[in-house]
Amino acid sequence: MQICRTIAEIRAAVAHMRTAGTVGLVTTMGALHAGHMALIKAASAHPNVVATIFVNPSQFGNASDLNSYPRTEDTDLAMLKQAGVTTAFIPSVGEIYPDGDETIVETTNLANMLHGLTRPGHYRGVATVVTKLFNIIGADAAYFGEKDYQQLAVIRTMVRDLHTPVAIHGVPTVRETDGLAMSSRNVRLTPADRSAAPILIASLTAADALLKSGETVETTIDAIAATIASQPLARLGAVDIVDPITFAPATGKPNGPVGIMISATFGDVMLIDQKEVTP
């Protein structure tokens, strides 16, 4: 596995790869887990796989959250090598955001609604860095987890609007044995908070059953909030039930699929989860 740390190096590596076929891309912030490996496996449909490790400062709401984000480069590289990744791209902040950098990318509506309101600027930071990585690497396809339902929609919208020549693929959420969605943030949970965190999947499972039994969106949202409130270590951030295409809020009894998105904070760690339901 080749390791590149500059734009010139990764572009040269990708140019060489193309002699052997197409390139699949997985963008990460490191602290890799089985969820990332599922993305790598999906990307392995291509002869070449590039994985990036870059803790993107522009998508963090505060400095303490950025500083406390786990950084495990040696372990990450061992996992990528074992998974058969062709090349790892690990740029510095200065490489991605050079002095004088002033350009941002934002899906002006989608980034500033729903969970975008609980994480101001987050999706703008994601869209900006992903656009940069797409431009630098020029992969044929990129793979993202479905756990962040809105983020995947932001990336798909961005690619559509900017006519970026990359296919976007969503990969189902990978979960721990107790149902907690895998996340690099999970390692920051205290033992007590970690035990409390499966309340997220419990609330989603209950919501699924309610909608399928004919309950309204409004009743289901109240039930999710009540379930989260039943866990004293959880603080509800947001709960939204939306049309999976337009992300308009769903109301009444849905007559088609809906996406349920929730976020909750445990200590100082915010976790998100989602479920798409067809009543």
N, C-alpha and C positions, 0 to 999 in steps of 0.2 A: 504494500500500500504506500503510495506516494503522499507526502505531507507538503502542502503549499501554504505559505504565509503571506504572499504578496499577490496582487492582481496580475502582475506579469507572469508569475509562476503558474497560477491556476489557468490562465488563458492559454499558455503554452501547453499545459498538460491536457486540457480539453481538446485543443487542436490535434494533438497526437492521438487521443482516444477515438476521435471521430473516424480514424482509419479502421477501427474495429467495430464501428456501429454507433447506435444512438446512446444518449446520456440521460440517466435518471438522476434527479436531485432530491436530497432531503436536507432541509435547513433546520438546525437545532441551536439551542443555547448551551449544549453540553449537559452534564449531569445525567447521562443517558440511562435509560431503563428499557424494559421489555416493550413499552409502547413505541419508542424510537426504533427498536429492532424490527417491529412489525412494519414500520414505514420503509426501512431498509429492504426488508424482504419483498415488499410490493415493488419498490424501485428496481429490484433485481430482475424484473422482466426485461430490463435493458442490459446490453452487454457491458456497459460501464455505469458505475454508480459514484456520484460525488456527494459527500456529506460535509456540511459546514458546521463549525462550532464557533459561535460568536454571541457573546452576551451583549445584546443590543441596548445601549443606554437610553435611546430615544423612546423606548416603549415602557419605561419604568416611571411610575408616578412620583417616587421620592428616592432620595439618595440612599437611605438606609436599606430599602428593598433591593436596590441594585447591588449594594455592597455585600449584602448577606446572601445573594444568590449563589448556590453551590458551584464551585469550579473544580472539576475533577479530570483534568486533561489526560493524564497518563492512563487512567482507567477507561476513559472514553475512547482513546485511540486503540487500546487493546480490544475493546468490544467491536469497534468498527472493523479492525483488521480481521477478527474472527468471523465477522459477518460477511466478509468478502468485498468490502468497499474498495473501489479502485483508487480513489483519491480523497483525502481530507483537506479541506480548506479552513485554515484557522487564522484569520486576519486580526490585526490589531485594530483598536478603535480609530487610530489615525489613518489607517489604510482605507477604512470604510467612510469615515467622516474627516476628510483632510481639512486643514486650516482654511477658513473662508467658506466652508460648506454652508449653503443656505437654502437648498432646494428640498421641499417635502412633497410627499405623495399622500393624498387623502381622498377616500370615498366620502364626499362631504355630507351625504345623508346617512348612509349606513354606519359610518364610524362614530356618529354622534347621536345615536339613539340606543335604547335598550341597555345592554351591558356597557356600551360606550359611555353612558352617562355615569356609571359607577367607576369607570377607569378612564378619566379624561386624558385624551392624547394617546392612549395605548394603541388603538388601531391605526392612527396616523403613523406612529413609530414603526409598527409592524409593516404597514404598506410601503413605507419609505425604504426600510432595510431590505425587504423582500424584492422590491423593484431593483435596488442596487445589485443584489445577488443574482437576480435573473439576468441583468445586463452584463454583469461581470462573467458569468459562467456560460450563459447561452444554452442551458439544458433543453432537451426535447420535452421533458415532462417533469413535474414536481409533485411530491407526495406530502400531504398534510393530514394530521389527525382530525377526526370529527368531534373530539371532545369540546373544542372551542368552536361551537356551531356558527357563531357570528363572525369569527375570524376567517373561517373557511369561505364564508360568503363574501367577506371583504376582499379576499385575495382573488376569488373568481370574478368579482365585479371589476376590480382593478385591471386584471388581465384582459377582460373583455373591452373595457373602455380605452385602454392604452394600446390595444391591438398587439399585445405581447405574444410572440410565437412560442408559447409553452402550454402544454396540456396540464390541467390541474386535476389531481385525483385525491379524493377523500378516502381515508382508511379508518375502519371502525375503531372505537375506543377500546383500549386494552385495560383490563381491570385486575385489581388484587383479588385474592380469594374471597374477601369479605365484600367485594363489590366496589370498593373505592377506585375511582379512575386513577390510573397511574399518572404521576406528575413529578417533575423534578422538585417541586415545592414540598412534596410530601415529607422529604427528609428533614425539613425544618419544623415539623410538627412535634410537640412534646408527646410523650407516651399517652397522656390523658387525651390530648386533642386528636391524636391518631385513632384512638379508640372511639372517639365521638364522630369522626369524619364520615363514616358510612351512613350517617343520617341523610346525606345527599342522595345516595342511590335509593335509600328507603323512601324518601319523599317522591322521587321520580317514579318508582315502581307503583306507589300508591296512586299517583296522579294518572298513570297509564290505566290502571284498573278503573278509576273514576270516570275518565273520559270514555272508555269502552263500555261502561255501564249506562251511559247516557247523560252523565252530569255535564253541567255547563262549564265553560272556561272559567267563569268568575268563581264558581264554587270550588273548582279544582285549584285555582290560585290560592284561595283562602286555606284550603286543606294543606297545600305545600307549606305555606307560611306557618300554619299551626304545627305541622310535623317538625319543621326546623326549630320552632320555639320550644318544642318539648325537650330539646337537647340544650341544657344550660350553657354548654361550652361553645355553642354555635350562634353566630350573629348573622341573620339573613342580610345579604347585600341587595339582591334583586331576584325577582322571579317573573319571567315573561313567557307567554304562550303565543306563538306567532305563525303566520303563514310561512312555510319553508322556502318559498320562492321570493315573495315580496318583502317578507319580514314585517308586514303590517300586523298589528295586534289582532289576534283571533277573539271572537266574542260568541256568546251563546253556545249552542251545541254544534261543534264542527261537523261539516259534511265531507271532510277530506283530511289528509295528513296535516299535522301541526308539529311544530318544534317547541319543546319545553326547555327553557334555559334557566339555570339557577346559579347563584353565587352565594357563598357564605364565608365568613371569616372565623378562623379558629386561632385564638391568640392574636398574633400579628400576621397570620398567613391566610390570604384569600384563596379559596379553591372554587373552581367552576365545574359544572357538569351539565349534561344535556341528554335529551332523549327525543327521538322522533316517533310520534304515535299516530296510528291510523285508527280512529274510533270505529 
